[in-house]
Amino acid sequence: MGGGIVEESFCYEEETQLTVLKTSHFFEGDGFTVYDSNGQIVFRVDSYGPEAGNLDELVLMNATGKCLLTVRRKRPSLHHRWEGFLGERMDGQKPIFSVRRSSIIGRASVTAEVYGSPVEEYQIEGSYSHRCCTFYSISASNGSREAGAEIKRKVAASANVMLGKDVFCLCLKPGFDGAFAMGLILVLDQINGDDDYDGSEIVDDNGGMIESTVDDS
């Protein structure tokens, strides 16, 4: 697992399901709010506003407003490159990871690299647009893979009705950094919402692939 890439306190000892609420982009202050099973806020993203579609920087905060991670779009870039910085980004600060989209005929993929070594690979298979994908940790030593997190549609238990795509679940296996997972979700959300995005799903021949290479330190 990735354990502590952004914040070790969000690497839960037990399997954990968070509810992610993505608010409308039509009003200032919109963004994401993430809740635990008790309805308590875990993460907040309040950076969205009237110009949400053109944002170059997003800030992931905890429940009290402490900045955990800043993801920033690097311009100019031909590959929709984003960089992640611990805490609130400062001038001259070095990123801890970068994310870029690469496309070939019939498929688009996203690659993320956390700087340092040893290197561990992550793949996300499925479709973020449909809120149905799984994060896999790929062992650098033998190539084995293990599911670490999953994004899926949320079902209202009382009515057994599937909710809209603006409410979804982030399911974390023990030891997977929830803050890092949310950072990647912010980037995926921006990539899928780019005005110049061609509409292609982030998929492979079997339904989708997003590749990530990260440092386990």
C-alpha positions, 0 to 999 in steps of 0.5 A: 500500500501507499501508506503516508504519501500525503498524511499517515493519519488518513491511512486507516487500520480498518477498511473505511468508506467515505462519502464524497459530495461534489457540489455544483460549479455554479456558485462561489465556494463550491467544491468537495466535502468528504464525510465518514460513516458518522457524518463527520467531515474528513476532507474539504475542497472549497477552491471552486468558484464561478471560474471552476472550469479554468482552475489551475490550483486546488487545495485539499483541507482537513475538517478544521481547514488545515491545508494537507495538499495542493494540486496545481496544473503546470502550464504550459503543458501538452499532457495536462500535467499536474503537480502535488505539493504537501500543505499550502504550496509556497514559491520555490517548493518542490512537488512530491508527485506529478500527474499527467495524461497521455493519449493514444488511439482509442484510449487515454491514461493518466500517469502519476509519479511520486518523487523519490525511491523505492518506486511503487506503481499504482493503476486505476482501472475503470471509469471516473466519469461513471464513478466506477474504478479501482486503485491497485498497488503494483509491487515493484519487486514481483509485479503483483497487485493489490486493490487499495481503494475504490470509487463507486456510485452511492446507493441510498440505503433507505430507498435502495436508490442509486444517487447521482454522480455528484455523490459517490463513495471512496472505499479505502483498504487498510493502509491506503492514504485517503488524502493521496487518493483524494488528491488524485480524485481532484486531478481526475475531476479536472481532467474529465472536466477540461473544456478541451478534453475530447470526451474519451474515457480513461479506459483500457481495452478491458474497461479502463486504466490509470497508471501511477508510479509512486514512492512508498517512503 
